[in-house]
Amino acid sequence: MPSNVELAKRIANSDEIAFSSLYNRLWEKLFVFAQSLIMDEVEAKDVIQEVWLDYWKRRGEISTDNIDAFLYQAVRYKVYNTLRDKKFNKVQLEVCSELSMDAPVELNHDLDEVSMRLNYYVNLLPTKCREIFTLSRYQGLDNEEIADKIGISKRTVENQLSIAVKSIRNNMGKAVSVFFFILNC
């Protein structure tokens, strides 16, 4: 299966099959991203369609080195432009203020930053809570396995995981939650 970069290089040469493959591969993730920002399914679909149409029209001009980052940035710009002329609700205003339009930021850089912040906040957890979180999220043990391994009740494991997730979510803030959403798609 060709990589997204390989497909983008073929698209630059007007390969419609490559375009269709990339579209099918990324449409849903881009849609979920747009919908998380714009909070309207119909408008999110419109944004995604406009991004794909624009990409096809400008296919020869667009760098293929990191096509995923380009498309996510294009969605951000299109959402910003869509929301700019609307009356905002409170949540949309918060999202707009978090959309940075100063310069394109590579998605991989953003994800690396999120990962570093996540590790930082995991390390701030109390020792036992951090151990339980690590066993669950990084080593993939279920709650019962963790309870047996550490010698505590399953309920204690559940409580500690709840505390850990709440603490990390509160520390990392809303701006980063979009990236978690993307990673889980």
Sequence and secondary structure as in RCSB ss.txt:
>XXXX:A:sequence
MPSNVELAKRIANSDEIAFSSLYNRLWEKLFVFAQSLIMDEVEAKDVIQEVWLDYWKRRGEISTDNIDAFLYQAV
RYKVYNTLRDKKFNKVQLEVCSELSMDAPVELNHDLDEVSMRLNYYVNLLPTKCREIFTLSRYQGLDNEEIADKI
GISKRTVENQLSIAVKSIRNNMGKAVSVFFFILNC
>XXXX:A:secstr
   HHHHHHHHHTT HHHHHHHHHHHHHHHHHHHHHHH  HHHHHHHHHHHHHHHHHTTTTS  TTHHHHHHHHH
HHHHHHHHHTS   HHHHHHHHH   SS   HHHHHHHHHHHHHHHHHHS HHHHHHHIIIIIT   HHHHHHHH
TS HHHHHHHHHHHHHHHHHHH HHHHHHHHHHT 
